[in-house]
């Protein structure tokens, strides 16, 4: 009985996860509002609330953009014939609920902001992100990248991760600003 309940629960999670991935906005709308929020938050770049985050708003904006651009670059350069799907429980939970817990993961060095974050650099990364996200639809569905926790993600999964990750950091920024 316990095993049956567990299987039914996992199947429900998988179904919800599939529905969430299928709900991704259409071409042209994907991530538009999130990128606009990043741009809007630039004027608050130096705001900091140590009870919410050890780092200022600029760090979260820069990091989010580095992640977006890095994933897009990796998807672009990946070999779709080498993609192999995989099951991953943390990914299933995160993608289903659209949530990343705070303070649990360590960001790879490649997506860490520099010690001094220039506004012009964030603006340039923002323009690059808009361009790269627009070009994602032209990639093969099996374009992929390897995430340190969620393992190998295909294009659709990568887009879902980008969305969840960006919203995660925008929520932190919103909490810093007490919006």
C-alpha positions as CSV (number, residue, x, y, z in Angstrom):
1,X,0.0,0.0,0.0
2,X,2.8,2.4,1.0
3,X,4.6,1.6,-2.3
4,X,1.5,2.3,-4.3
5,X,0.9,5.7,-2.7
6,X,4.6,6.6,-3.3
7,X,4.3,5.6,-7.0
8,X,1.0,7.5,-7.4
9,X,2.6,10.6,-5.7
10,X,5.6,10.5,-8.0
11,X,3.4,10.1,-11.1
12,X,1.4,13.1,-10.1
13,X,4.6,15.1,-9.6
14,X,5.8,14.0,-13.1
15,X,2.4,15.0,-14.6
16,X,2.5,18.4,-12.9
17,X,6.1,18.9,-14.1
18,X,5.2,18.1,-17.7
19,X,2.3,20.5,-17.6
20,X,4.6,23.3,-16.2
21,X,7.1,22.8,-18.9
22,X,4.4,22.9,-21.6
23,X,3.2,26.2,-20.1
24,X,6.4,28.0,-21.2
25,X,5.5,31.2,-23.0
26,X,5.6,31.4,-26.7
27,X,8.5,32.8,-28.8
28,X,9.1,36.5,-28.1
29,X,7.5,36.4,-24.7
30,X,9.8,34.0,-23.0
31,X,11.6,35.8,-20.1
32,X,10.6,39.2,-21.3
33,X,9.0,40.3,-18.0
34,X,11.9,38.9,-16.0
35,X,14.5,40.7,-18.1
36,X,12.4,43.9,-17.8
37,X,12.4,43.5,-14.0
38,X,16.2,43.1,-14.0
39,X,16.5,46.4,-16.0
40,X,14.1,48.1,-13.6
41,X,16.1,47.0,-10.6
42,X,19.3,48.5,-11.9
43,X,18.6,51.8,-10.1
44,X,18.6,49.8,-6.8
45,X,21.9,48.1,-7.6
46,X,23.6,49.0,-4.3
47,X,20.7,48.2,-2.1
48,X,21.5,45.6,0.6
49,X,19.6,43.9,3.4
50,X,21.9,41.5,5.3
51,X,18.9,39.7,6.8
52,X,17.8,38.7,3.3
53,X,21.1,38.3,1.5
54,X,24.8,38.8,2.1
55,X,25.1,40.5,-1.2
56,X,23.6,43.6,-2.9
57,X,21.0,43.7,-5.6
58,X,23.7,44.2,-8.3
59,X,25.2,40.8,-7.4
60,X,21.8,39.0,-8.0
61,X,21.3,40.8,-11.3
62,X,24.8,40.1,-12.6
63,X,24.6,36.5,-11.5
64,X,21.2,35.9,-13.1
65,X,22.4,37.3,-16.4
66,X,25.7,35.3,-16.3
67,X,23.6,32.1,-15.8
68,X,21.2,32.9,-18.7
69,X,24.0,33.8,-21.1
70,X,26.2,30.8,-20.0
71,X,23.4,28.3,-20.4
72,X,22.5,29.8,-23.8
73,X,26.1,29.5,-24.9
74,X,26.4,25.9,-23.7
75,X,23.1,24.9,-25.4
76,X,24.3,26.6,-28.6
77,X,27.6,24.7,-28.6
78,X,26.3,21.3,-27.4
79,X,26.1,18.3,-29.7
80,X,22.4,17.2,-29.7
81,X,23.3,13.7,-30.8
82,X,25.1,13.2,-27.4
83,X,22.1,14.1,-25.3
84,X,20.8,11.3,-23.0
85,X,17.7,11.9,-20.9
86,X,17.8,11.2,-17.2
87,X,15.6,11.1,-14.2
88,X,16.5,13.4,-11.3
89,X,14.3,13.9,-8.2
90,X,15.6,17.3,-7.1
91,X,15.0,18.6,-10.7
92,X,11.5,17.0,-10.7
93,X,10.6,18.8,-7.4
94,X,12.1,22.1,-8.4
95,X,10.6,22.2,-11.8
96,X,7.2,21.1,-10.6
97,X,6.9,23.7,-7.9
98,X,9.0,26.4,-9.6
99,X,11.1,26.8,-6.5
100,X,14.8,26.8,-5.6
101,X,15.5,26.8,-1.8
102,X,17.6,29.7,-0.6
103,X,21.2,29.2,0.6
104,X,21.4,25.5,-0.4
105,X,23.5,25.5,-3.5
106,X,26.9,27.0,-4.3
107,X,27.2,28.8,-7.7
108,X,29.9,27.6,-10.1
109,X,32.8,30.1,-10.4
110,X,31.9,30.8,-14.0
111,X,28.7,32.5,-13.0
112,X,29.9,34.4,-10.0
113,X,30.0,38.2,-10.4
114,X,33.3,40.0,-10.1
115,X,34.2,41.9,-6.9
116,X,33.3,45.2,-8.6
117,X,30.1,45.1,-10.6
118,X,29.7,47.8,-13.2
119,X,26.3,49.0,-14.2
120,X,27.5,49.1,-17.9
121,X,28.5,45.4,-17.6
122,X,25.0,44.5,-16.4
123,X,23.4,46.5,-19.2
124,X,25.6,44.8,-21.8
125,X,24.8,41.3,-20.4
126,X,21.1,42.2,-20.4
127,X,21.2,43.1,-24.1
128,X,23.2,39.9,-24.8
129,X,20.6,37.8,-22.8
130,X,17.7,39.2,-24.8
131,X,19.4,38.3,-28.0
132,X,20.5,34.8,-26.9
133,X,17.0,34.0,-25.5
134,X,15.4,35.0,-28.8
135,X,17.6,32.5,-30.6
136,X,16.9,29.6,-28.3
137,X,13.9,28.5,-30.3
138,X,16.1,27.8,-33.3
139,X,18.2,25.2,-31.4
140,X,17.6,21.5,-31.6
141,X,15.3,20.1,-28.9
142,X,18.2,17.9,-27.7
143,X,20.6,20.8,-27.3
144,X,21.7,20.4,-23.7
145,X,23.9,21.5,-20.7
146,X,24.9,19.8,-17.5
147,X,23.7,21.4,-14.3
148,X,25.7,20.6,-11.1
149,X,22.5,19.4,-9.2
150,X,19.9,18.7,-11.9
151,X,22.2,16.8,-14.2
152,X,21.8,16.9,-18.0
153,X,19.0,19.3,-19.2
154,X,17.7,19.4,-22.7
155,X,16.6,22.7,-24.3
156,X,13.0,22.7,-22.8
157,X,14.3,21.8,-19.4
158,X,17.1,24.4,-19.6
159,X,14.5,27.1,-20.4
160,X,12.5,26.0,-17.4
161,X,15.6,26.2,-15.2
162,X,16.5,29.6,-16.5
163,X,13.0,30.8,-15.7
164,X,13.0,29.3,-12.1
165,X,16.5,30.5,-11.4
166,X,15.9,34.0,-12.6
167,X,12.6,34.3,-10.6
168,X,14.5,32.9,-7.6
169,X,17.0,35.8,-7.7
170,X,14.3,38.4,-8.5
171,X,12.4,37.3,-5.5
172,X,15.5,37.8,-3.4
173,X,15.9,41.3,-4.9
174,X,12.2,42.1,-4.2
175,X,12.7,41.0,-0.6
176,X,15.9,43.2,-0.2
177,X,13.8,46.1,-1.5
178,X,10.9,45.1,0.7
179,X,8.4,45.3,-2.3
